[in-house]
């Protein structure tokens, strides 16, 4: 198995790009729609490099730029999968991920709920002095 996240991206030459485009008859391999003249497209790694895919021709296909972005950055996209693969690899090797800071509004399990501004105070604060001009007069 190729090690996860170790293969460097290798750009195609213009000739290789044309060959790739023609090999797939200019059909986007993600949405199966034809890539029209002038539409931005990229040569996509069908299996992302970050998920162990390689630069070989068999792993590359023309796709719309927009489709590639969705594949890479979407909620089920390659970046999310790569992050999961990395977590799994670390867990497998017994490496703990850095503890996450507690998010605002969350509290530790078993802790008293955080006091909120909307929650009335249990005991009234002592009156404050000197805040208003009339009190100083
Ligand atoms: Zn597409």
Backbone and ligand atoms as CSV (ligand in chain L), in Angstrom:
chain,resi,resn,atom,element,x,y,z
A,1,UNK,N,N,0.843,-1.193,0.000
A,1,UNK,CA,C,0.000,0.000,0.000
A,1,UNK,C,C,0.878,1.243,0.000
A,2,UNK,N,N,0.497,2.191,-0.835
A,2,UNK,CA,C,1.225,3.459,-0.862
A,2,UNK,C,C,1.009,4.177,0.458
A,3,UNK,N,N,2.044,4.763,0.962
A,3,UNK,CA,C,1.912,5.490,2.211
A,3,UNK,C,C,1.005,6.701,1.993
A,4,UNK,N,N,0.208,6.973,3.000
A,4,UNK,CA,C,-0.764,8.067,2.871
A,4,UNK,C,C,-0.059,9.419,2.895
A,5,UNK,N,N,-0.398,10.238,1.902
A,5,UNK,CA,C,0.056,11.624,1.924
A,5,UNK,C,C,1.520,11.848,1.642
A,6,UNK,N,N,2.155,10.960,0.871
A,6,UNK,CA,C,3.580,11.150,0.631
A,6,UNK,C,C,3.908,11.412,-0.835
A,7,UNK,N,N,2.927,11.274,-1.736
A,7,UNK,CA,C,3.195,11.460,-3.154
A,7,UNK,C,C,3.017,12.927,-3.545
A,8,UNK,N,N,4.046,13.486,-4.179
A,8,UNK,CA,C,3.957,14.880,-4.603
A,8,UNK,C,C,3.127,14.995,-5.882
A,9,UNK,N,N,2.351,16.070,-5.976
A,9,UNK,CA,C,1.558,16.323,-7.180
A,9,UNK,C,C,2.490,16.629,-8.335
A,10,UNK,N,N,2.209,16.017,-9.489
A,10,UNK,CA,C,3.059,16.232,-10.652
A,10,UNK,C,C,2.204,16.802,-11.778
A,11,UNK,N,N,2.501,18.002,-12.240
A,11,UNK,CA,C,1.668,18.591,-13.290
A,11,UNK,C,C,1.904,17.900,-14.634
A,12,UNK,N,N,0.862,17.885,-15.468
A,12,UNK,CA,C,0.993,17.307,-16.808
A,12,UNK,C,C,1.520,18.367,-17.764
A,13,UNK,N,N,2.197,17.912,-18.805
A,13,UNK,CA,C,2.585,18.829,-19.873
A,13,UNK,C,C,1.334,19.102,-20.710
A,14,UNK,N,N,1.325,20.194,-21.486
A,14,UNK,CA,C,0.156,20.477,-22.343
A,14,UNK,C,C,-0.194,19.297,-23.249
A,15,UNK,N,N,0.807,18.598,-23.768
A,15,UNK,CA,C,0.559,17.446,-24.633
A,15,UNK,C,C,-0.125,16.320,-23.854
A,16,UNK,N,N,0.364,16.066,-22.634
A,16,UNK,CA,C,-0.255,15.024,-21.801
A,16,UNK,C,C,-1.696,15.397,-21.458
A,17,UNK,N,N,-1.915,16.692,-21.233
A,17,UNK,CA,C,-3.252,17.182,-20.904
A,17,UNK,C,C,-4.216,16.918,-22.062
A,18,UNK,N,N,-3.755,17.208,-23.279
A,18,UNK,CA,C,-4.578,16.975,-24.466
A,18,UNK,C,C,-4.879,15.487,-24.611
A,19,UNK,N,N,-3.867,14.659,-24.411
A,19,UNK,CA,C,-4.030,13.204,-24.520
A,19,UNK,C,C,-5.069,12.707,-23.520
A,20,UNK,N,N,-4.950,13.216,-22.311
A,20,UNK,CA,C,-5.865,12.819,-21.243
A,20,UNK,C,C,-7.299,13.220,-21.605
A,21,UNK,N,N,-7.446,14.458,-22.075
A,21,UNK,CA,C,-8.759,14.971,-22.452
A,21,UNK,C,C,-9.379,14.089,-23.526
A,22,UNK,N,N,-8.559,13.706,-24.518
A,22,UNK,CA,C,-9.074,12.916,-25.636
A,22,UNK,C,C,-9.358,11.475,-25.223
A,23,UNK,N,N,-8.571,10.966,-24.296
A,23,UNK,CA,C,-8.770,9.584,-23.830
A,23,UNK,C,C,-10.165,9.428,-23.226
A,24,UNK,N,N,-10.651,10.500,-22.601
A,24,UNK,CA,C,-11.978,10.446,-21.975
A,24,UNK,C,C,-13.021,11.179,-22.821
A,25,UNK,N,N,-12.689,11.445,-24.098
A,25,UNK,CA,C,-13.585,12.148,-25.021
A,25,UNK,C,C,-14.111,13.449,-24.427
A,26,UNK,N,N,-13.326,14.052,-23.561
A,26,UNK,CA,C,-13.712,15.339,-22.986
A,26,UNK,C,C,-14.893,15.261,-22.038
A,27,UNK,N,N,-15.134,14.064,-21.495
A,27,UNK,CA,C,-16.254,13.911,-20.566
A,27,UNK,C,C,-15.731,13.986,-19.130
A,28,UNK,N,N,-16.367,14.837,-18.346
A,28,UNK,CA,C,-16.007,14.976,-16.932
A,28,UNK,C,C,-16.280,13.656,-16.229
A,29,UNK,N,N,-15.262,13.133,-15.540
A,29,UNK,CA,C,-15.392,11.825,-14.894
A,29,UNK,C,C,-16.076,11.897,-13.534
A,30,UNK,N,N,-16.487,13.085,-13.154
A,30,UNK,CA,C,-17.212,13.206,-11.888
A,30,UNK,C,C,-18.705,13.388,-12.123
A,31,UNK,N,N,-19.087,14.207,-13.125
A,31,UNK,CA,C,-20.518,14.443,-13.351
A,31,UNK,C,C,-20.985,13.847,-14.677
A,32,UNK,N,N,-20.062,13.264,-15.467
A,32,UNK,CA,C,-20.383,12.618,-16.742
A,32,UNK,C,C,-20.940,13.571,-17.792
A,33,UNK,N,N,-20.767,14.854,-17.586
A,33,UNK,CA,C,-21.187,15.833,-18.574
A,33,UNK,C,C,-19.968,16.190,-19.414
A,34,UNK,N,N,-20.201,16.538,-20.690
A,34,UNK,CA,C,-19.093,16.917,-21.563
A,34,UNK,C,C,-18.511,18.249,-21.094
A,35,UNK,N,N,-17.206,18.341,-21.125
A,35,UNK,CA,C,-16.549,19.600,-20.791
A,35,UNK,C,C,-16.561,20.455,-22.051
A,36,UNK,N,N,-17.323,21.533,-22.012
A,36,UNK,CA,C,-17.482,22.378,-23.195
A,36,UNK,C,C,-16.255,23.270,-23.384
A,37,UNK,N,N,-16.065,23.704,-24.639
A,37,UNK,CA,C,-14.942,24.593,-24.939
A,37,UNK,C,C,-15.025,25.830,-24.049
A,38,UNK,N,N,-13.908,26.169,-23.447
A,38,UNK,CA,C,-13.866,27.358,-22.602
A,38,UNK,C,C,-14.208,27.074,-21.146
A,39,UNK,N,N,-14.798,25.884,-20.861
A,39,UNK,CA,C,-15.111,25.534,-19.473
A,39,UNK,C,C,-13.818,25.160,-18.749
A,40,UNK,N,N,-13.581,25.720,-17.570
A,40,UNK,CA,C,-12.364,25.351,-16.856
A,40,UNK,C,C,-12.400,23.889,-16.413
A,41,UNK,N,N,-11.298,23.177,-16.667
A,41,UNK,CA,C,-11.207,21.784,-16.228
A,41,UNK,C,C,-9.808,21.506,-15.716
A,42,UNK,N,N,-9.695,20.489,-14.935
A,42,UNK,CA,C,-8.400,20.102,-14.382
A,42,UNK,C,C,-8.202,18.604,-14.583
A,43,UNK,N,N,-6.930,18.176,-14.566
A,43,UNK,CA,C,-6.708,16.733,-14.562
A,43,UNK,C,C,-6.737,16.294,-13.107
A,44,UNK,N,N,-7.746,15.512,-12.790
A,44,UNK,CA,C,-8.003,15.133,-11.403
A,44,UNK,C,C,-7.378,13.786,-11.085
A,45,UNK,N,N,-6.860,13.665,-9.891
A,45,UNK,CA,C,-6.419,12.355,-9.415
A,45,UNK,C,C,-7.668,11.635,-8.929
A,46,UNK,N,N,-8.030,10.555,-9.605
A,46,UNK,CA,C,-9.267,9.847,-9.257
A,46,UNK,C,C,-9.198,9.381,-7.810
A,47,UNK,N,N,-8.054,8.838,-7.443
A,47,UNK,CA,C,-7.814,8.548,-6.035
A,47,UNK,C,C,-6.833,9.619,-5.574
A,48,UNK,N,N,-7.260,10.425,-4.636
A,48,UNK,CA,C,-6.467,11.580,-4.221
A,48,UNK,C,C,-5.079,11.153,-3.742
A,49,UNK,N,N,-4.098,12.011,-4.027
A,49,UNK,CA,C,-2.733,11.735,-3.561
A,49,UNK,C,C,-2.722,11.567,-2.048
A,50,UNK,N,N,-3.543,12.393,-1.393
A,50,UNK,CA,C,-3.581,12.342,0.074
A,50,UNK,C,C,-4.238,11.071,0.581
A,51,UNK,N,N,-4.873,10.312,-0.319
A,51,UNK,CA,C,-5.500,9.049,0.081
A,51,UNK,C,C,-4.735,7.869,-0.506
A,52,UNK,N,N,-3.513,8.116,-0.933
A,52,UNK,CA,C,-2.675,7.026,-1.401
A,52,UNK,C,C,-2.632,6.864,-2.907
A,53,UNK,N,N,-3.324,7.738,-3.654
A,53,UNK,CA,C,-3.312,7.664,-5.112
A,53,UNK,C,C,-1.965,8.119,-5.659
A,54,UNK,N,N,-1.676,7.725,-6.899
A,54,UNK,CA,C,-0.410,8.102,-7.505
A,54,UNK,C,C,-0.606,9.044,-8.680
A,55,UNK,N,N,0.504,9.440,-9.292
A,55,UNK,CA,C,0.478,10.365,-10.423
A,55,UNK,C,C,0.318,9.656,-11.767
A,56,UNK,N,N,0.261,8.326,-11.751
A,56,UNK,CA,C,0.223,7.604,-13.014
A,56,UNK,C,C,-1.036,7.956,-13.816
A,57,UNK,N,N,-0.919,7.801,-15.154
A,57,UNK,CA,C,-1.999,8.192,-16.050
A,57,UNK,C,C,-3.332,7.528,-15.692
A,58,UNK,N,N,-3.269,6.282,-15.273
A,58,UNK,CA,C,-4.497,5.550,-14.980
A,58,UNK,C,C,-5.268,6.176,-13.819
A,59,UNK,N,N,-4.582,6.971,-13.020
A,59,UNK,CA,C,-5.238,7.597,-11.866
A,59,UNK,C,C,-5.676,9.022,-12.169
A,60,UNK,N,N,-5.575,9.420,-13.453
A,60,UNK,CA,C,-5.903,10.813,-13.772
A,60,UNK,C,C,-6.993,10.877,-14.807
A,61,UNK,N,N,-7.860,11.860,-14.668
A,61,UNK,CA,C,-8.972,12.012,-15.594
A,61,UNK,C,C,-9.382,13.477,-15.649
A,62,UNK,N,N,-9.931,13.906,-16.802
A,62,UNK,CA,C,-10.372,15.295,-16.885
A,62,UNK,C,C,-11.694,15.487,-16.142
A,63,UNK,N,N,-11.774,16.538,-15.375
A,63,UNK,CA,C,-13.024,16.879,-14.677
A,63,UNK,C,C,-13.192,18.393,-14.688
A,64,UNK,N,N,-14.451,18.836,-14.598
A,64,UNK,CA,C,-14.708,20.267,-14.463
A,64,UNK,C,C,-13.990,20.775,-13.209
A,65,UNK,N,N,-13.513,21.994,-13.280
A,65,UNK,CA,C,-12.880,22.616,-12.114
A,65,UNK,C,C,-13.867,22.607,-10.933
A,66,UNK,N,N,-15.119,22.960,-11.227
A,66,UNK,CA,C,-16.127,23.034,-10.159
A,66,UNK,C,C,-16.365,21.658,-9.528
A,67,UNK,N,N,-16.385,20.614,-10.370
A,67,UNK,CA,C,-16.604,19.254,-9.860
A,67,UNK,C,C,-15.418,18.826,-8.994
A,68,UNK,N,N,-14.197,19.209,-9.451
A,68,UNK,CA,C,-12.992,18.844,-8.700
A,68,UNK,C,C,-13.001,19.519,-7.330
A,69,UNK,N,N,-13.417,20.789,-7.296
A,69,UNK,CA,C,-13.450,21.509,-6.023
A,69,UNK,C,C,-14.430,20.850,-5.063
A,70,UNK,N,N,-15.583,20.424,-5.592
A,70,UNK,CA,C,-16.576,19.755,-4.745
A,70,UNK,C,C,-16.010,18.441,-4.220
A,71,UNK,N,N,-15.275,17.714,-5.099
A,71,UNK,CA,C,-14.688,16.421,-4.698
A,71,UNK,C,C,-13.622,16.627,-3.623
A,72,UNK,N,N,-12.876,17.729,-3.768
A,72,UNK,CA,C,-11.787,17.971,-2.820
A,72,UNK,C,C,-12.275,18.590,-1.516
A,73,UNK,N,N,-13.128,19.622,-1.641
A,73,UNK,CA,C,-13.445,20.428,-0.462
A,73,UNK,C,C,-14.816,20.151,0.134
A,74,UNK,N,N,-15.623,19.314,-0.522
A,74,UNK,CA,C,-16.972,19.056,-0.023
A,74,UNK,C,C,-16.958,18.369,1.333
A,75,UNK,N,N,-18.135,18.309,1.986
A,75,UNK,CA,C,-18.202,17.683,3.317
A,75,UNK,C,C,-17.775,16.217,3.292
A,76,UNK,N,N,-18.000,15.526,2.159
A,76,UNK,CA,C,-17.554,14.138,2.015
A,76,UNK,C,C,-16.335,14.089,1.103
A,77,UNK,N,N,-15.651,15.227,0.968
A,77,UNK,CA,C,-14.574,15.352,-0.002
A,77,UNK,C,C,-13.271,14.723,0.444
A,78,UNK,N,N,-12.279,14.814,-0.457
A,78,UNK,CA,C,-11.000,14.162,-0.223
A,78,UNK,C,C,-10.282,14.706,1.006
A,79,UNK,N,N,-10.417,16.013,1.240
A,79,UNK,CA,C,-9.722,16.584,2.396
A,79,UNK,C,C,-10.291,16.015,3.690
A,80,UNK,N,N,-11.623,15.895,3.736
A,80,UNK,CA,C,-12.263,15.324,4.921
A,80,UNK,C,C,-11.837,13.870,5.090
A,81,UNK,N,N,-11.789,13.134,3.952
A,81,UNK,CA,C,-11.387,11.719,3.997
A,81,UNK,C,C,-9.922,11.589,4.403
A,82,UNK,N,N,-9.088,12.499,3.872
A,82,UNK,CA,C,-7.665,12.445,4.193
A,82,UNK,C,C,-7.442,12.707,5.676
A,83,UNK,N,N,-8.213,13.653,6.224
A,83,UNK,CA,C,-8.089,13.959,7.651
A,83,UNK,C,C,-8.491,12.740,8.472
A,84,UNK,N,N,-9.545,12.052,8.014
A,84,UNK,CA,C,-10.015,10.856,8.717
A,84,UNK,C,C,-8.964,9.746,8.613
A,85,UNK,N,N,-8.403,9.572,7.409
A,85,UNK,CA,C,-7.379,8.541,7.207
A,85,UNK,C,C,-6.176,8.807,8.105
A,86,UNK,N,N,-5.829,10.084,8.235
A,86,UNK,CA,C,-4.694,10.454,9.079
A,86,UNK,C,C,-4.997,10.129,10.541
A,87,UNK,N,N,-6.235,10.468,10.977
A,87,UNK,CA,C,-6.616,10.164,12.363
A,87,UNK,C,C,-6.561,8.661,12.617
A,88,UNK,N,N,-7.070,7.886,11.623
A,88,UNK,CA,C,-7.086,6.428,11.783
A,88,UNK,C,C,-5.677,5.869,11.846
A,89,UNK,N,N,-4.803,6.421,10.988
A,89,UNK,CA,C,-3.418,5.963,10.968
A,89,UNK,C,C,-2.755,6.263,12.314
A,90,UNK,N,N,-2.986,7.465,12.827
A,90,UNK,CA,C,-2.407,7.844,14.110
A,90,UNK,C,C,-2.952,6.963,15.231
A,91,UNK,N,N,-4.247,6.695,15.191
A,91,UNK,CA,C,-4.852,5.849,16.222
A,91,UNK,C,C,-4.251,4.454,16.165
A,92,UNK,N,N,-4.074,3.959,14.907
A,92,UNK,CA,C,-3.500,2.634,14.701
A,92,UNK,C,C,-2.094,2.554,15.283
A,93,UNK,N,N,-1.343,3.650,15.178
A,93,UNK,CA,C,0.030,3.674,15.668
A,93,UNK,C,C,0.104,4.101,17.128
A,94,UNK,N,N,-1.072,4.298,17.719
A,94,UNK,CA,C,-1.091,4.655,19.132
A,94,UNK,C,C,-0.689,6.090,19.413
A,95,UNK,N,N,-0.776,6.929,18.367
A,95,UNK,CA,C,-0.450,8.346,18.553
A,95,UNK,C,C,-1.755,9.085,18.841
A,96,UNK,N,N,-1.768,9.769,19.967
A,96,UNK,CA,C,-2.983,10.514,20.300
A,96,UNK,C,C,-2.946,11.848,19.603
A,97,UNK,N,N,-4.099,12.285,19.098
A,97,UNK,CA,C,-4.151,13.612,18.503
A,97,UNK,C,C,-4.119,14.637,19.630
A,98,UNK,N,N,-3.624,15.826,19.301
A,98,UNK,CA,C,-3.550,16.889,20.305
A,98,UNK,C,C,-4.949,17.158,20.841
A,99,UNK,N,N,-5.039,17.359,22.148
A,99,UNK,CA,C,-6.365,17.589,22.714
A,99,UNK,C,C,-6.914,18.905,22.185
A,100,UNK,N,N,-8.186,18.865,21.880
A,100,UNK,CA,C,-8.815,20.053,21.321
A,100,UNK,C,C,-9.192,21.013,22.439
A,101,UNK,N,N,-9.051,22.309,22.171
A,101,UNK,CA,C,-9.510,23.261,23.180
A,101,UNK,C,C,-11.029,23.166,23.327
A,102,UNK,N,N,-11.497,23.411,24.517
A,102,UNK,CA,C,-12.943,23.351,24.741
A,102,UNK,C,C,-13.599,24.507,24.001
A,103,UNK,N,N,-14.598,24.151,23.237
A,103,UNK,CA,C,-15.295,25.168,22.449
A,103,UNK,C,C,-16.156,26.037,23.357
A,104,UNK,N,N,-16.319,27.281,22.950
A,104,UNK,CA,C,-17.178,28.182,23.716
A,104,UNK,C,C,-18.578,27.605,23.820
A,105,UNK,N,N,-19.166,27.685,24.989
A,105,UNK,CA,C,-20.528,27.181,25.167
A,105,UNK,C,C,-20.552,25.730,25.594
A,106,UNK,N,N,-19.402,25.021,25.437
A,106,UNK,CA,C,-19.371,23.639,25.883
A,106,UNK,C,C,-18.740,23.565,27.267
A,107,UNK,N,N,-19.090,22.553,28.002
A,107,UNK,CA,C,-18.413,22.366,29.277
A,107,UNK,C,C,-18.006,20.908,29.388
A,108,UNK,N,N,-17.105,20.649,30.281
A,108,UNK,CA,C,-16.646,19.283,30.462
A,108,UNK,C,C,-17.799,18.419,30.958
A,109,UNK,N,N,-17.775,17.137,30.587
A,109,UNK,CA,C,-18.843,16.262,31.084
A,109,UNK,C,C,-18.844,16.260,32.610
A,110,UNK,N,N,-20.012,16.366,33.208
A,110,UNK,CA,C,-20.118,16.343,34.658
A,110,UNK,C,C,-19.916,17.691,35.316
A,111,UNK,N,N,-19.461,18.674,34.527
A,111,UNK,CA,C,-19.255,19.994,35.120
A,111,UNK,C,C,-20.584,20.736,35.217
A,112,UNK,N,N,-20.643,21.683,36.117
A,112,UNK,CA,C,-21.852,22.490,36.197
A,112,UNK,C,C,-22.011,23.273,34.904
A,113,UNK,N,N,-23.229,23.468,34.481
A,113,UNK,CA,C,-23.412,24.239,33.255
A,113,UNK,C,C,-22.855,25.654,33.429
A,114,UNK,N,N,-22.249,26.152,32.364
A,114,UNK,CA,C,-21.661,27.485,32.423
A,114,UNK,C,C,-22.747,28.522,32.694
A,115,UNK,N,N,-22.413,29.503,33.507
A,115,UNK,CA,C,-23.361,30.576,33.791
A,115,UNK,C,C,-23.509,31.426,32.537
A,116,UNK,N,N,-24.717,31.716,32.209
A,116,UNK,CA,C,-24.967,32.525,31.029
A,116,UNK,C,C,-25.498,33.893,31.431
A,117,UNK,N,N,-25.274,34.822,30.559
A,117,UNK,CA,C,-25.703,36.196,30.845
A,117,UNK,C,C,-27.221,36.277,31.030
A,118,UNK,N,N,-27.944,35.370,30.377
A,118,UNK,CA,C,-29.401,35.443,30.450
A,118,UNK,C,C,-29.925,34.801,31.721
A,119,UNK,N,N,-29.050,34.049,32.415
A,119,UNK,CA,C,-29.505,33.381,33.636
A,119,UNK,C,C,-29.458,34.378,34.801
A,120,UNK,N,N,-30.541,34.516,35.531
A,120,UNK,CA,C,-30.519,35.493,36.619
A,120,UNK,C,C,-29.515,35.084,37.698
A,121,UNK,N,N,-28.890,36.049,38.321
A,121,UNK,CA,C,-27.941,35.776,39.389
A,121,UNK,C,C,-28.688,35.214,40.585
A,122,UNK,N,N,-28.066,34.268,41.286
A,122,UNK,CA,C,-28.718,33.671,42.448
A,122,UNK,C,C,-28.753,34.658,43.605
A,123,UNK,N,N,-27.725,35.458,43.694
A,123,UNK,CA,C,-27.659,36.449,44.760
A,123,UNK,C,C,-27.418,37.813,44.114
A,124,UNK,N,N,-28.166,38.804,44.555
A,124,UNK,CA,C,-28.010,40.125,43.966
A,124,UNK,C,C,-26.638,40.699,44.283
A,125,UNK,N,N,-26.056,41.372,43.310
A,125,UNK,CA,C,-24.768,42.023,43.534
A,125,UNK,C,C,-24.972,43.233,44.434
A,126,UNK,N,N,-23.970,43.563,45.242
A,126,UNK,CA,C,-24.111,44.780,46.043
A,126,UNK,C,C,-24.204,46.000,45.133
A,127,UNK,N,N,-24.915,47.024,45.571
A,127,UNK,CA,C,-25.057,48.190,44.690
A,127,UNK,C,C,-23.702,48.825,44.407
A,128,UNK,N,N,-23.510,49.256,43.197
A,128,UNK,CA,C,-22.240,49.873,42.815
A,128,UNK,C,C,-22.365,51.380,43.010
A,129,UNK,N,N,-21.294,51.949,43.427
A,129,UNK,CA,C,-21.313,53.391,43.732
A,129,UNK,C,C,-20.433,54.145,42.745
A,130,UNK,N,N,-20.774,55.385,42.573
A,130,UNK,CA,C,-19.911,56.262,41.796
A,130,UNK,C,C,-20.006,56.085,40.300
A,131,UNK,N,N,-21.011,55.336,39.860
A,131,UNK,CA,C,-21.131,55.129,38.426
A,131,UNK,C,C,-21.874,56.271,37.742
A,132,UNK,N,N,-22.723,56.913,38.491
A,132,UNK,CA,C,-23.538,57.952,37.868
A,132,UNK,C,C,-23.197,59.328,38.429
A,133,UNK,N,N,-23.289,60.287,37.567
A,133,UNK,CA,C,-22.952,61.659,37.923
A,133,UNK,C,C,-23.784,62.125,39.126
A,134,UNK,N,N,-25.061,61.720,39.154
A,134,UNK,CA,C,-25.949,62.198,40.211
A,134,UNK,C,C,-25.486,61.728,41.592
A,135,UNK,N,N,-24.865,60.547,41.654
A,135,UNK,CA,C,-24.396,60.022,42.937
A,135,UNK,C,C,-23.167,60.774,43.436
A,136,UNK,N,N,-22.395,61.342,42.495
A,136,UNK,CA,C,-21.179,62.053,42.876
A,136,UNK,C,C,-21.455,63.479,43.335
A,137,UNK,N,N,-22.632,63.995,42.973
A,137,UNK,CA,C,-22.931,65.402,43.262
A,137,UNK,C,C,-23.086,65.659,44.759
L,1,ZN,ZN,ZN,-18.254,17.813,-14.072
